[in-house]
Amino acid sequence: MQHRERWMIGISLAALLGAAALFAGVLWLLWHESVSQEEQLIGGLAAELGQRTEAIMVDTRDLLHDFDAIADSRCSPEHLDQLQNAAVDRPYIRAIGYWQAEQRLCGVGFVHGQGLRPPQADRIYDSGVIAWWPSTYTEIGGVQLFLMRFGDHDAAIDPRMLLDVEPLHGRRAGLWVEGLRLAAVPWDAELPAPETLTPGLQVDERNQRLISRFSHNALLPIEVVAIEPLSRFWRRHLATLAIGSGLGLLLATLWMYGLLRYTRHRLSMRAQLQTALRRGDVHAHYQPVVDLETGRCVGAEALARWCHKGGEWVAPDEFIPIAEAHGLAHQVTLAVLDSVLRDLAPTLRKYPNMSINLNLSPDDLCAPQFDQALLDRLAKASLPNSALKLEITERALVNTESARTLIQQFRRRGHQVAVDDFGTGYSSLSYLSSFELDVLKIDKSFVDAIGTESATSHVILHVIEMAKSLNLQTVAEGVHSDQQVEWLRQHGVNFGQGFHYSRALDAEAFIAFLSQERAR
């Protein structure tokens, strides 16, 4: 299988996975939002019912407490009238009675006198509330009541009224106190016990329903469970999910289209770069390097430039990564080398103290044929090896042994070797000292920080001191102001390059720049 085919298959799989992830992400967000809305709805219903029940219990407890403060004689008409009035005002209370010790002496409502005398209480709470669960002992008119006593009075509560709410429209709800189911809507609704559920909203896919559990334990341990058919959820949110699915599909399609288009562009750029290298359309432009003490041009850095068909320039930031990714970086280096020798061989012979900096890629240091190609081309151009200064990036030094061996060969033949963009990688003083180098180039980002309060403004001082400790010459990149020139000169930096002196020039313009500079 060809590299291009493997590349396309890999990118296609990446596009599909990315599109699927994007589509799934959109659906998940919409589902999560829909479930959150549903949790507010059905969870709110459960919470409302629980809080309503709690409020009724607290109100009843307070009412019974107030009865104990009545001044009227117990069981007198005046006493019973006050009990009756309180019962009328509260539809959930079916009866109110007065107790003395363990005897119910009188009462009002559906139970008069000494009626409603259940056996021993089911629960006595620390708060003073005494409770009898609904049973045959508390049954009145076919309804088993919840009996609550506080102090010397009790109230018989109809549990059905605790869930007396507006129509639930297909929903079901149940009320538990102390694990005992007191009421439900509808009354015979099948509901899971609270202890089998976790608090909050759950999706029960098996039974196609949404379940919410609410717990409250201020006066009595109250549990409310509310259920809604999943079909109602889908009816409410299906349109949103459908629109979201369409949107997710559209975004996924756009993602695939964009990625595949970008991939085709990259592959197309690779093919076009290969053609440009064969046709000699990749050549060098030259940015002057200047001695900071004398202001004289001592050489230039050769920078790769690609003039696309039709005269359109392709930015190095675009084609250099493609060259490195597809094994074309070595060919780009040779194209720049050929351009330098073609453009400037006479000039370099005329000015033997001047040199041109040639950038080497990591591939060049790993290519056995590069060393010989460099030697042959210089000999053919009748130029000494010192006419070319070789720039190597920090990351190219990672392959330590092979890089060290090749650097030693270059220097023995008369090439100076510079480490480029220093400070952007991971080199340390001890690491650099293990290589035989001549020049350290200070990255533009550190030069830009001169005279500022940025975090990198002090790093350049350490870089300069490191170079001095290794007896390396220094070149500052990206110089653009007189202030920077003066600062660099005062701190012992040897050379500079940047727009302060000149942009990168084609061969003709560089030769003119050099001639004008030499004429001064």
Buried (B, 14 or more C-beta within 10 A) or exposed (E): EEEEEEBBEEBBEBBBEBBEEBBEEBBEEBBEBBBEBBBEBBBBBBBBBBBBBBEBBEBBBEBBEBBEEBEEEBBEEEBBEBBBEBBEEBEBBBBBBBBEEEEBBBBBBBBEEEBBBBEEBBBEBEEEBBBBBBBEBBEBEEBBBBBBBBBBBBBBBBBBBBBBEEEBEEBBBBBBBBEBBBBBBEEEBEBBEBEEBEEEBBBEEEEEBBBBBBBBEEBBBBBBBBBBBBEBBEEBBEEBBEEBBEBBBEBBEEBBEEBBEEBEEBBEBBEBBBEBBEEEBBBBBBBBBBBBEEEBBBBBBBBBBBBBEEEEEBEBEEBBEBBBEBEBBBBBBBBBBBBBBEBBBEBBEEBEEBBBBBBBBBBBBBBEEBBEBBEEBBEEBEBBBBBBBBBBBBBBBEEEEEBBEBBEEBBEBEBBBBBBBBBBBEBEEEEBBEBEBBBBBBBBBBBBBBEEEEEBBEBBEEBBEBBBEBEBBBBBBBBBBEEBBEBBBEBEBBBBBBEBBBEBBBBEBBBEBBEEBEEE
